[in-house]
């Protein structure tokens, strides 16, 4: 009976140790899965925030040029409002002309500078697609387009395409940077002066 009792005790102890080991291993697996789930949830949340930021940036980009220029247009004819603690009264439909002609001239110059910057950005993209494309459009606009001339223009376009493609990329990047979609590339570091020997 002693051997039987000993076997029962050993069996019960083994069962308890096995159950504890199984429970410990199971909990380790649960912890690992929980950590993976938390990491995946965090990545999903970050991706959603990034998507929202990108959507907002793109929506703002569509109105940026008009909004920025509009601020200058609406402020161009009115003097700067003095800072007050009270809310300003509603603005009249048409802004009054500025009494100080120097401020008016400066305001108009600033407005035209902003307009020229917008125009230059958009013209850069347009200019990257001109010349051969324009020549193709003119030739196709003729009553009887000359296929030989079209072939010549296309050959010229094919030869010039690598540079045109680079120009188009540069102009498009500038446009996207001006709209706030892309960040401007950092300015190159100035070269260190050569040491004299």
C-alpha positions as CSV (number, residue, x, y, z in Angstrom):
1,X,0.0,0.0,0.0
2,X,2.9,2.3,0.6
3,X,4.0,1.9,-3.0
4,X,0.4,2.6,-4.1
5,X,0.2,5.7,-1.9
6,X,3.5,6.9,-3.1
7,X,2.5,6.5,-6.7
8,X,-0.8,8.4,-6.0
9,X,1.1,11.2,-4.3
10,X,3.7,11.3,-7.2
11,X,0.8,11.3,-9.7
12,X,-1.0,14.1,-7.9
13,X,2.2,16.2,-7.6
14,X,3.0,15.5,-11.3
15,X,-0.6,16.5,-12.2
16,X,-0.3,19.7,-10.2
17,X,3.1,20.6,-11.6
18,X,1.9,19.8,-15.2
19,X,-1.2,21.9,-14.7
20,X,0.9,24.8,-13.3
21,X,3.4,24.5,-16.2
22,X,0.5,24.4,-18.7
23,X,-1.2,27.4,-17.1
24,X,2.1,29.3,-17.2
25,X,2.8,28.4,-20.8
26,X,-0.8,29.3,-21.8
27,X,-0.5,32.7,-20.0
28,X,2.8,33.4,-21.9
29,X,1.0,32.7,-25.2
30,X,-2.0,34.9,-24.2
31,X,0.5,37.7,-23.2
32,X,2.3,37.4,-26.5
33,X,-0.9,37.5,-28.5
34,X,-2.2,40.4,-26.4
35,X,1.1,42.4,-27.2
36,X,0.8,41.6,-30.9
37,X,-2.9,42.7,-30.9
38,X,-2.0,46.0,-29.0
39,X,0.8,46.7,-31.5
40,X,-1.5,46.0,-34.5
41,X,-4.2,48.3,-32.9
42,X,-1.6,51.0,-32.4
43,X,-0.4,50.7,-36.0
44,X,-4.0,50.9,-37.2
45,X,-4.7,54.0,-35.2
46,X,-1.5,55.7,-36.5
47,X,-2.4,54.7,-40.0
48,X,-5.9,56.2,-39.6
49,X,-4.4,59.4,-38.1
50,X,-2.0,59.6,-41.0
51,X,-4.8,59.1,-43.5
52,X,-6.9,61.8,-41.8
53,X,-3.9,64.2,-41.8
54,X,-3.3,63.4,-45.5
55,X,-6.9,63.9,-46.4
56,X,-7.0,67.2,-44.5
57,X,-3.8,68.4,-46.2
58,X,-5.1,67.5,-49.6
59,X,-8.4,69.2,-49.0
60,X,-6.6,72.3,-47.8
61,X,-4.2,72.2,-50.7
62,X,-7.1,72.5,-53.2
63,X,-8.1,75.9,-51.6
64,X,-4.6,77.2,-50.6
65,X,-3.8,79.4,-53.6
66,X,-7.3,81.0,-53.6
67,X,-7.4,81.4,-49.8
68,X,-3.9,82.9,-49.6
69,X,-4.5,85.3,-52.4
70,X,-8.0,86.1,-51.1
71,X,-6.6,87.2,-47.8
72,X,-4.4,89.7,-49.6
73,X,-7.2,90.9,-51.8
74,X,-9.6,91.5,-49.0
75,X,-7.0,93.1,-46.8
76,X,-5.5,95.2,-49.7
77,X,-8.0,98.0,-49.7
78,X,-8.5,98.3,-45.9
79,X,-6.1,99.6,-43.2
80,X,-4.9,97.1,-40.7
81,X,-7.4,96.8,-37.8
82,X,-6.1,98.0,-34.4
83,X,-5.9,95.3,-31.7
84,X,-8.8,95.6,-29.4
85,X,-10.2,93.5,-26.5
86,X,-13.7,93.9,-27.9
87,X,-14.9,92.1,-31.0
88,X,-14.7,94.1,-34.1
89,X,-17.9,95.2,-35.8
90,X,-19.1,93.4,-38.9
91,X,-17.1,94.5,-41.9
92,X,-18.9,96.4,-44.6
93,X,-19.6,94.7,-48.0
94,X,-16.8,96.7,-49.7
95,X,-13.6,97.6,-47.9
96,X,-12.9,101.3,-47.8
97,X,-9.9,102.6,-49.7
98,X,-6.7,103.1,-47.8
99,X,-6.0,106.7,-46.9
100,X,-2.3,106.1,-46.9
101,X,-1.3,105.7,-50.5
102,X,2.1,104.2,-49.6
103,X,0.3,101.4,-47.6
104,X,-2.1,100.9,-50.5
105,X,0.8,100.6,-53.0
106,X,2.6,98.1,-50.7
107,X,-0.5,96.0,-50.3
108,X,-1.1,95.9,-54.0
109,X,2.6,95.0,-54.6
110,X,2.3,92.1,-52.1
111,X,-0.9,90.9,-53.8
112,X,0.7,90.9,-57.2
113,X,3.8,89.2,-55.8
114,X,1.7,86.4,-54.4
115,X,-0.2,86.1,-57.7
116,X,3.0,86.0,-59.7
117,X,4.3,83.2,-57.4
118,X,1.2,81.2,-58.0
119,X,1.4,81.8,-61.7
120,X,5.1,80.8,-61.9
121,X,4.3,77.6,-60.1
122,X,1.5,76.7,-62.4
123,X,3.5,77.9,-65.5
124,X,6.4,75.6,-64.5
125,X,4.1,72.6,-64.9
126,X,2.7,73.9,-68.1
127,X,6.1,74.7,-69.5
128,X,7.3,71.2,-68.9
129,X,4.6,70.0,-71.3
130,X,4.9,72.5,-74.1
131,X,6.9,72.7,-77.4
132,X,6.6,69.2,-79.0
133,X,3.1,68.7,-77.4
134,X,2.0,72.1,-78.7
135,X,3.4,71.3,-82.2
136,X,1.5,68.0,-82.2
137,X,-1.7,69.8,-81.2
138,X,-1.2,72.4,-84.0
139,X,-0.6,69.7,-86.6
140,X,-3.6,67.7,-85.5
141,X,-5.6,71.0,-85.7
142,X,-4.9,71.3,-89.4
143,X,-7.6,70.2,-91.8
144,X,-5.3,67.5,-93.2
145,X,-2.6,66.6,-90.6
146,X,0.7,65.6,-92.2
147,X,1.7,62.2,-90.9
148,X,5.4,62.7,-91.8
149,X,5.5,65.9,-89.7
150,X,3.7,64.1,-86.8
151,X,6.4,61.4,-87.0
152,X,9.2,64.0,-86.9
153,X,7.6,65.7,-83.9
154,X,7.2,62.4,-82.1
155,X,10.8,61.5,-82.8
156,X,11.9,64.8,-81.3
157,X,9.7,64.3,-78.3
158,X,11.1,60.8,-77.8
159,X,14.7,62.1,-77.9
160,X,13.9,65.0,-75.5
161,X,11.6,62.9,-73.2
162,X,14.1,62.0,-70.4
163,X,14.8,65.7,-69.8
164,X,11.1,66.7,-70.2
165,X,10.2,64.0,-67.7
166,X,12.7,65.4,-65.2
167,X,11.5,69.0,-65.8
168,X,7.9,67.8,-65.3
169,X,8.8,66.1,-62.0
170,X,10.6,69.2,-60.7
171,X,7.7,71.4,-61.6
172,X,5.2,69.0,-60.1
173,X,7.2,68.7,-56.9
174,X,7.4,72.5,-56.7
175,X,3.6,72.8,-57.1
176,X,3.0,70.1,-54.4
177,X,5.5,71.9,-52.1
178,X,3.7,75.2,-52.7
179,X,0.4,73.6,-51.9
180,X,1.8,72.2,-48.7
181,X,1.4,68.5,-49.7
182,X,5.2,67.8,-49.8
183,X,7.8,69.2,-47.6
184,X,10.5,71.4,-49.2
185,X,13.8,69.7,-49.7
186,X,16.4,70.9,-47.3
187,X,18.9,73.4,-48.7
188,X,22.2,71.9,-49.6
189,X,25.0,72.4,-47.1
190,X,27.7,74.9,-48.2
191,X,31.0,73.4,-49.1
192,X,33.7,73.7,-46.5
193,X,36.5,76.0,-47.5
194,X,39.7,74.2,-48.5
195,X,42.5,74.4,-46.0
196,X,45.6,76.3,-47.0
197,X,48.8,74.4,-46.7
